[in-house]
């Protein structure tokens, strides 16, 4: 029987699945596990089921010991994992693609609607108790019909967001490392362009690319200046893809119309200037936050761990 360490709270169904075959040490606390406690708990582990809040680096892998076989991340993104360090130690790293596609695309579409129609401002106004009265020019927003959505990163989530936007009457352009399936491109009427053209023509720019050195501050002051002054930026990918200080400045000065964020550069801290602005919608990383999706993520992570412990290739390997 192998020892599996789960670094944070996950749905009980996944814990039960792991416990049916192995010894499980699952962190029970509502708060994230502290670093020292994490390093202590992973010692002797054969498998680590990790959350994106934990840094899985060489220090942790060495603390676990040479018997560690697999790190199964309960997330599709894996910027918290040092994958080369895992590969160097013959440790399999795995993630949970696919199962959170629709939930995250729903949040992206929600942020598009909230920012373009100023729904956050309206909700805050009502809750503030301020007097208000309907009028022809009261909290005017921007319609989506006939506008252009620019998708940066046309993987599964990007495509699902584009499909939703298409249903709202939007035209689709995208920037990606390669062309998408021609049938999907035809279905969406999607046209591949470079980032500069995407920024120039889009009324809404939605970020869905993975985070890494190549995409750190992919959207900075220069890129924000290239957008229309009437355009909106939405980020449901990873916070550091956007230079948050540059975004706050662009929003404050009206260089873009608005933004919707579910992720942050120094999460969970939010740039203080963003908190003071009305033209940005701020969500606390809710992209995959449905009961169904989080359960599916945890179950896939458990399947990844169990497969490797059984000497098999996991369903969703990274390396």
C-alpha positions in Angstrom: 0.0 0.0 0.0 1.4 3.4 -1.0 1.2 6.7 0.8 -0.7 9.5 -0.9 -0.5 13.1 0.5 -3.3 15.5 -0.5 -2.2 19.1 0.0 -5.6 20.7 0.5 -9.3 20.0 0.9 -10.8 18.3 -2.1 -14.3 16.6 -2.6 -14.6 13.6 -0.4 -15.4 11.3 -3.3 -11.8 11.7 -4.5 -10.4 10.9 -1.0 -12.5 7.8 -0.8 -11.3 6.6 -4.2 -7.7 7.0 -3.1 -8.3 5.4 0.3 -9.8 2.3 -1.3 -6.4 1.4 -2.5 -3.8 3.4 -0.5 -3.0 5.2 2.8 -4.1 8.8 2.4 -2.8 11.8 4.4 -5.2 14.7 3.5 -4.8 18.2 4.8 -8.1 18.9 6.6 -7.8 22.7 7.3 -10.0 25.3 5.6 -6.9 27.4 5.0 -4.0 26.5 2.8 -1.3 24.4 4.3 1.8 26.2 5.5 5.1 25.5 3.7 6.9 23.9 6.7 3.9 21.6 7.4 3.7 20.7 3.8 7.4 19.7 3.6 6.9 17.6 6.8 3.8 15.8 5.5 5.2 14.9 2.1 8.2 13.1 3.6 7.9 9.4 2.5 5.0 10.0 0.1 4.6 7.9 -3.0 2.1 10.3 -4.5 1.2 14.0 -4.0 -2.2 15.3 -5.0 -1.6 19.1 -5.1 -3.7 22.2 -5.3 -2.5 25.2 -7.3 -1.9 27.1 -4.0 1.1 24.8 -3.3 4.5 25.3 -4.9 5.8 21.9 -6.1 9.5 22.6 -6.5 12.8 20.8 -6.1 12.8 21.5 -2.4 9.5 19.7 -2.0 10.3 16.8 -4.3 13.6 16.2 -2.3 11.7 16.5 1.0 9.3 13.8 -0.3 12.1 11.4 -1.1 13.2 9.1 -3.9 10.1 6.9 -3.7 7.8 9.7 -4.9 6.3 8.6 -8.2 3.7 11.2 -9.2 2.4 14.7 -8.6 -1.2 15.0 -9.6 -2.3 18.7 -9.8 -6.0 19.4 -9.2 -6.0 22.1 -11.9 -5.5 22.4 -15.6 -2.8 25.0 -15.2 0.5 23.8 -13.7 2.6 26.9 -13.3 2.9 25.9 -9.6 4.8 22.7 -10.5 8.5 22.7 -11.5 7.9 20.1 -14.3 11.6 19.9 -15.3 12.5 19.1 -11.7 9.9 16.3 -11.7 11.2 14.9 -15.0 14.8 15.0 -13.7 13.7 12.8 -10.8 11.6 10.5 -13.0 8.4 11.8 -11.3 5.3 11.9 -13.4 3.4 15.2 -13.3 -0.3 15.3 -14.3 -3.1 17.8 -14.5 -6.9 18.0 -15.1 -7.6 19.3 -18.6 -11.1 19.2 -20.1 -13.2 18.8 -17.0 -13.2 22.5 -16.2 -13.6 23.8 -19.8 -17.3 24.8 -19.6 -17.3 26.1 -16.1 -14.4 28.5 -16.9 -15.9 29.5 -20.2 -19.1 30.4 -18.3 -17.1 32.7 -16.0 -15.4 34.3 -19.0 -18.7 35.0 -20.6 -20.1 36.2 -17.4 -17.2 38.7 -17.0 -17.7 39.8 -20.6 -21.4 40.6 -19.8 -20.6 42.1 -16.4 -18.0 44.5 -17.7 -19.6 45.5 -21.0 -23.1 46.1 -19.4 -21.7 47.6 -16.2 -23.5 45.0 -14.1 -21.0 45.2 -11.2 -21.5 49.0 -11.0 -25.3 48.6 -11.0 -25.2 45.9 -8.3 -22.9 48.0 -6.1 -25.1 51.1 -6.6 -28.2 49.2 -5.4 -26.4 47.7 -2.3 -25.0 51.1 -1.4 -28.5 52.5 -0.7 -27.9 55.5 -2.9 -30.9 57.1 -4.6 -31.2 56.2 -8.3 -33.8 56.7 -11.0 -34.2 55.1 -14.5 -33.0 57.4 -17.3 -32.1 57.1 -21.0 -28.4 57.6 -20.2 -28.3 55.8 -16.8 -25.3 53.3 -16.6 -25.2 52.9 -20.4 -23.0 49.9 -21.4 -22.0 48.4 -24.7 -23.9 45.7 -26.7 -22.1 42.5 -27.9 -24.0 42.0 -31.2 -21.8 42.6 -34.2 -18.7 43.2 -32.0 -15.5 41.3 -32.2 -14.1 38.9 -29.5 -10.4 38.4 -29.6 -9.4 35.1 -28.0 -5.8 34.8 -26.9 -5.1 31.1 -26.6 -7.6 29.0 -28.6 -7.5 25.8 -26.6 -10.5 24.1 -25.2 -11.5 26.9 -22.9 -10.9 29.6 -25.5 -13.0 27.7 -28.0 -15.8 27.2 -25.5 -15.8 30.9 -24.7 -15.8 31.8 -28.4 -18.8 29.4 -28.9 -20.7 31.3 -26.2 -19.7 34.7 -27.6 -20.8 33.5 -31.1 -24.3 32.8 -29.6 -24.4 36.4 -28.5 -23.7 37.6 -32.1 -20.0 38.3 -31.8 -17.4 37.8 -34.5 -14.4 35.8 -33.5 -10.7 36.3 -34.1 -8.0 34.4 -32.3 -4.3 34.2 -31.6 -2.8 30.8 -30.9 0.4 28.9 -31.6 -1.3 26.9 -34.3 -4.5 26.8 -36.3 -7.5 25.2 -34.7 -9.5 22.4 -36.3 -10.9 23.7 -39.6 -14.4 22.4 -38.8 -14.3 24.3 -35.5 -13.0 27.4 -37.2 -15.8 27.2 -39.7 -18.4 26.6 -37.0 -17.2 29.7 -35.1 -16.4 31.8 -38.2 -13.0 32.3 -36.4 -10.0 33.9 -38.1 -6.5 33.4 -36.8 -4.5 36.7 -36.5 -1.3 37.8 -34.7 -1.6 39.4 -31.3 -1.1 42.9 -32.6 -4.0 42.6 -35.1 -6.1 41.0 -32.5 -5.6 43.8 -30.0 -6.3 46.4 -32.7 -9.6 45.0 -34.0 -11.2 43.4 -30.9 -13.9 45.0 -28.8 -13.3 42.4 -26.1 -10.0 40.6 -25.5 -10.3 37.3 -23.5 -7.2 35.6 -22.3 -7.0 31.8 -22.2 -3.3 31.1 -22.8 -1.2 29.1 -20.4 1.2 31.0 -18.1 4.9 30.6 -18.4 8.0 32.8 -19.1 6.8 33.4 -22.7 3.4 34.8 -21.5 4.6 36.7 -18.4 3.1 40.2 -18.8 2.0 39.3 -22.3 -0.5 42.1 -21.8 1.4 45.2 -20.6 1.3 48.9 -21.2 2.2 48.6 -24.9 -0.5 46.0 -25.6 -3.1 48.0 -23.7 -2.3 51.1 -25.7 -2.8 49.0 -28.9 -6.4 48.2 -27.9 -9.4 50.4 -28.8 -10.3 52.9 -26.1 -13.8 51.3 -26.2 -12.5 47.8 -25.7 -12.6 45.5 -22.6 -10.0 43.0 -21.3 -11.1 39.7 -19.6 -8.7 37.3 -17.8 -9.7 33.9 -16.6 -6.3 32.3 -17.3 -3.5 33.3 -14.9 -2.9 36.6 -13.3 0.7 37.3 -14.2 -0.2 37.2 -17.9 -1.3 40.8 -17.3 0.8 43.6 -15.9 -1.7 44.6 -13.3 -0.1 48.0 -12.6 -0.3 48.9 -16.3 -3.9 47.7 -16.5 -4.9 49.8 -13.5 -3.3 52.8 -15.2 -5.1 52.2 -18.5 -8.4 51.8 -16.8 -8.0 54.9 -14.6 -7.0 57.0 -17.6 -9.7 55.6 -19.9 -7.3 54.1 -22.4 -9.6 51.0 -22.4 -13.2 51.0 -21.4 -13.1 48.3 -18.8 -11.9 44.9 -17.6 -13.1 41.7 -15.9 -10.7 39.7 -13.8 -11.0 36.3 -12.1 -7.2 35.9 -11.5 -4.5 38.2 -10.2 -0.8 38.8 -10.7 0.0 38.4 -6.9 -3.1 36.3 -6.0 -4.8 36.5 -3.6 -3.6 40.2 -3.3 -5.2 42.5 -5.8 -3.5 45.7 -7.0 -4.9 48.4 -4.7 -5.7 50.8 -7.6 -8.0 48.2 -9.2 -10.1 48.1 -6.0 -10.8 51.8 -6.3 -12.0 51.6 -10.0 -15.6 51.2 -11.1 -14.8 50.0 -14.6 -13.3 46.7 -13.5 -15.2 43.6 -12.4 -13.2 41.5 -9.8 -14.0 37.9 -9.0 -12.1 35.7 -6.5 -10.8 33.0 -8.9 -14.2 31.3 -9.5 -13.4 29.8 -12.9 -13.9 26.2 -12.0 -16.1 26.8 -8.9 -19.0 24.5 -9.5 -19.7 21.4 -7.4 -19.7 19.3 -10.5 -16.5 20.7 -11.9 -14.4 20.7 -8.7 -15.5 17.1 -8.1 -14.6 16.0 -11.6 -11.2 17.7 -11.2 -10.5 16.0 -7.9 -11.6 12.6 -9.4 -9.3 13.0 -12.4 -6.4 13.9 -10.2 -7.1 10.8 -8.1 -7.2 8.7 -11.3 -3.9 10.2 -12.4 -2.3 9.3 -9.1 -3.8 5.8 -9.0 -2.7 5.0 -12.5 1.0 5.9 -11.8 1.0 4.0 -8.6 -0.3 1.0 -10.5 2.5 1.3 -13.0 0.3 2.7 -15.7 0.4 6.0 -17.7 -2.0 8.5 -16.2 -5.0 9.8 -18.1 -3.6 13.4 -18.2 0.2 13.5 -18.0 2.1 16.7 -18.3 5.6 15.3 -18.8 
